[in-house]
Amino acid sequence: MTAEFRLTEYLARIGHTGPLAPNLDTLAHLHAAHVNTIPFEGMDPLFGRPVALDLAAVQDKLVASRRGGYCFEQNTLFKAALEAIGFQVTGLGARVRWMSPPDAPLGPREHMLLKVDLPEGPHLVDVGFGACVLDTPLRFDVGVEQATGMGTFRLTEADGHYWLAARQADGYRMMYAFDLTPQIEADYALGNYYTATSPAAPFVHVLIMERLAADKRFKLINRRFVIEARDGEVVLEREIATADELGHVLGETFGVVPPVPVGEVFVKISP
């Protein structure tokens, strides 16, 4: 994977010109630049288009084109970049809990995340969780709050899983559950197919986009445009009223050129 990765193009895409030593400082800067530049977006599943996870396709879409992607694409790309620099990275799989009642059974592994081993200890790295994109790597410190520039997170351990939660206005909200079993390409291919095609997955019904800047979180859920401050505090919320307005938001806020004409996107996400 490393040999075919175009690191120079990736670094230009995210605007990173700093050091590339495989250490925590570099990791944090790359993570922040990535989520600020390459938005989370799931337009391909919404329009019944396949989502390819081979590295060439992911680079063409997220690096060479003005597109974003969802977790499998985002973290496949970031994993390849980190490995090209010399980081020790393990791909993991998680079971999403964001919209699940606390007593609901665990679902399938439909989310990809990464574990990066550093001299300071292992860190949870995830540039692709579309409901609450992480702004920085998190330590594998169980039971303590970890405050970041744009949020507060807590990792707990129970029933053979790690559980990651994010503080929101009404208290902590569970993001996902995972263990440390390394995932291979076949695992991600199965999870990706489910996520991109199953009627039970949100992406085939709902446009979900997110970009995380240093002090703002931009979200688009169908026609609802939201700007959040730290810990999910909503500072602006409005409905997108026209296709032209949608095109402006896609281009100026998310930096994305949709795979179909913007008018088709607007019709698709209209009530």
C-alpha positions in Angstrom: 0.0 0.0 0.0 2.8 2.4 0.9 4.6 2.0 -2.4 1.6 3.2 -4.5 0.6 6.1 -2.2 1.2 9.6 -3.6 2.3 11.3 -0.4 3.3 14.6 -2.0 -0.1 15.0 -3.6 -1.8 14.2 -0.3 0.2 16.7 1.6 -0.6 19.4 -1.0 -4.3 18.5 -0.8 -4.4 19.1 3.0 -2.0 22.0 3.0 0.6 20.4 5.3 4.1 21.8 4.9 5.5 21.0 8.3 7.8 18.3 9.6 7.0 14.6 8.8 8.7 12.8 11.7 6.5 9.9 12.9 5.6 11.5 16.2 2.6 12.8 18.1 3.1 16.4 17.0 3.1 15.5 13.3 0.2 13.1 13.8 -1.9 15.9 15.4 -1.1 18.4 12.7 -1.9 16.0 9.9 -5.1 15.0 11.6 -6.3 18.6 12.0 -5.3 19.5 8.4 -7.1 16.5 7.0 -10.5 17.1 8.7 -10.3 20.8 7.9 -9.7 20.1 4.2 -11.3 16.8 3.2 -14.9 16.8 4.3 -17.0 13.8 5.4 -19.6 13.2 2.7 -21.8 10.3 1.6 -23.2 11.4 -1.8 -22.2 8.3 -3.7 -24.4 5.9 -1.6 -27.2 8.5 -1.8 -27.2 8.2 -5.5 -26.7 4.5 -5.7 -23.1 4.9 -6.8 -20.5 2.3 -5.7 -17.9 3.2 -3.1 -14.5 1.8 -4.0 -11.9 1.3 -1.3 -8.8 0.4 -3.3 -6.1 3.0 -2.6 -6.0 4.3 -6.2 -9.7 5.0 -6.3 -9.6 6.6 -2.8 -6.7 8.9 -3.8 -8.4 9.8 -7.1 -11.6 10.8 -5.3 -10.4 12.4 -2.1 -7.1 13.8 -3.2 -7.2 14.5 -7.0 -10.8 15.5 -7.1 -12.8 18.0 -5.1 -14.6 15.3 -3.2 -14.8 14.0 0.4 -15.8 10.5 1.6 -17.1 8.6 4.5 -15.2 6.6 7.1 -13.8 3.7 5.1 -12.5 6.1 2.4 -11.2 8.7 4.9 -9.4 6.3 7.2 -8.1 4.2 4.4 -6.5 7.3 3.0 -5.2 8.6 6.3 -3.8 5.1 7.2 -1.8 5.0 3.9 -0.5 8.5 4.5 0.7 7.7 8.1 2.3 4.5 7.0 4.1 6.3 4.2 5.6 8.6 6.8 6.6 5.8 9.0 3.9 5.5 11.7 2.8 2.1 13.0 -0.9 1.9 12.3 -3.5 -0.8 12.9 -6.9 -0.7 11.3 -9.9 -1.4 13.6 -13.6 -1.8 13.2 -16.4 -0.2 15.3 -20.1 -0.6 15.9 -21.9 2.7 15.6 -24.0 3.8 18.6 -24.7 7.5 17.8 -28.4 7.0 17.0 -29.0 3.9 19.1 -30.9 3.7 22.4 -28.6 2.7 25.3 -30.2 -0.7 25.6 -30.2 -1.5 21.9 -28.1 -4.6 20.8 -24.8 -4.0 19.1 -24.9 -3.7 15.3 -22.4 -4.7 12.7 -18.9 -3.3 12.3 -19.8 -0.4 9.9 -17.1 2.1 10.9 -13.4 2.1 10.4 -11.0 3.7 12.8 -7.2 3.5 13.5 -4.9 2.8 16.3 -1.5 4.5 16.1 1.3 3.3 18.4 3.7 6.0 19.6 6.4 6.3 22.3 3.8 8.1 24.4 1.5 5.1 24.0 -1.3 4.1 21.6 -3.7 6.7 20.3 -7.1 6.4 18.8 -7.2 8.1 15.4 -10.3 8.7 13.4 -10.8 11.3 10.6 -14.1 9.8 9.4 -16.9 9.6 12.0 -19.5 11.8 10.3 -21.7 12.6 13.2 -18.9 14.0 15.4 -15.5 14.2 13.5 -12.6 14.1 15.9 -10.3 17.1 15.7 -7.2 15.3 17.2 -6.0 11.9 18.2 -7.1 10.6 21.6 -5.0 8.7 24.1 -6.1 5.2 25.1 -6.8 6.5 28.6 -9.9 4.8 30.0 -12.3 6.6 32.2 -10.9 10.1 31.9 -12.2 13.1 30.0 -10.0 14.3 27.2 -10.6 17.9 26.2 -9.7 18.9 22.7 -10.0 22.2 20.9 -13.5 21.3 19.6 -14.8 18.8 22.1 -14.6 16.6 25.2 -14.4 12.9 24.8 -14.4 9.9 27.1 -13.2 6.4 26.5 -14.5 3.6 28.7 -14.1 -0.2 28.7 -16.8 -2.7 29.4 -18.1 -6.1 28.1 -15.0 -6.7 26.0 -15.3 -3.4 24.2 -14.0 0.1 24.3 -16.7 2.7 24.2 -16.1 6.2 22.9 -18.5 9.0 23.9 -18.6 12.7 23.1 -20.0 15.5 25.3 -23.0 17.2 23.8 -25.3 20.0 25.2 -27.4 17.4 27.0 -24.6 15.2 28.3 -22.4 12.5 26.9 -23.5 10.7 23.8 -22.0 7.4 22.8 -20.3 7.4 19.4 -19.2 3.8 18.9 -18.0 0.5 20.5 -14.9 -1.3 19.3 -12.2 -3.8 20.3 -8.6 -4.2 19.3 -9.0 -7.0 16.7 -7.1 -5.9 13.6 -9.2 -5.6 10.5 -8.2 -6.7 7.0 -9.3 -5.5 3.6 -12.0 -8.1 3.4 -13.5 -6.9 6.7 -13.7 -3.4 5.4 -15.1 -4.6 2.1 -18.0 -6.2 3.9 -18.7 -3.3 6.2 -18.4 -0.9 3.2 -20.9 -2.8 1.1 -23.4 -2.8 4.0 -22.9 0.9 4.7 -23.2 1.9 1.0 -26.2 -0.3 0.1 -28.3 -1.4 3.0 -31.7 0.2 3.6 -30.8 0.1 7.3 -27.8 2.4 6.7 -28.4 6.2 6.7 -26.3 7.1 3.7 -28.7 5.6 1.2 -31.5 7.9 2.4 -29.8 11.0 3.9 -27.2 13.4 2.7 -24.6 13.7 5.6 -21.7 16.1 5.4 -19.3 17.5 7.9 -16.1 19.6 8.0 -14.2 20.5 11.1 -12.3 23.7 11.3 -10.2 24.9 14.2 -13.2 26.6 15.9 -16.3 25.5 14.0 -18.0 22.3 13.0 -20.0 22.6 9.8 -22.8 20.0 9.2 -25.3 19.4 6.4 -28.1 16.9 7.0 -30.2 16.9 3.9 -31.2 20.6 3.6 -30.4 21.4 7.3 -27.2 23.4 7.6 -25.7 23.7 11.0 -22.6 25.4 12.5 -21.5 24.1 15.9 -19.0 25.4 18.4 -17.3 23.3 21.0 -19.1 20.3 22.5 -21.9 20.5 19.9 -23.2 23.9 20.8 -25.3 25.1 17.9 -24.5 28.6 16.9 -26.4 28.6 13.6 -29.1 26.5 12.0 -31.0 27.1 8.8 -32.7 25.3 5.9 -31.2 25.4 2.5 -33.9 26.9 0.3 -32.7 26.7 -3.2 -30.4 24.7 -5.4 -28.1 27.7 -5.9 -27.8 28.1 -2.1 -26.9 24.4 -1.8 -24.3 24.8 -4.5 -22.8 27.7 -2.6 -22.6 25.8 0.6 -21.2 22.7 -1.0 -18.5 24.7 -2.8 -17.6 27.4 -0.3 -18.1 25.7 3.0 -17.3 22.0 2.2 -15.1 22.5 -0.9 -16.9 19.8 -2.8 -18.0 19.3 -6.4 -20.9 16.8 -6.3 -20.9 13.8 -8.6 -24.2 14.9 -10.2 -25.6 18.3 -11.0 -26.4 20.3 -7.8 -30.0 20.6 -8.9 -30.3 16.8 -8.7 -28.8 16.8 -5.3 -31.3 19.5 -4.1 -34.2 17.4 -5.5 -32.9 14.3 -3.8 -32.7 15.9 -0.4 -36.0 17.9 -0.6 -38.9 16.8 1.5 
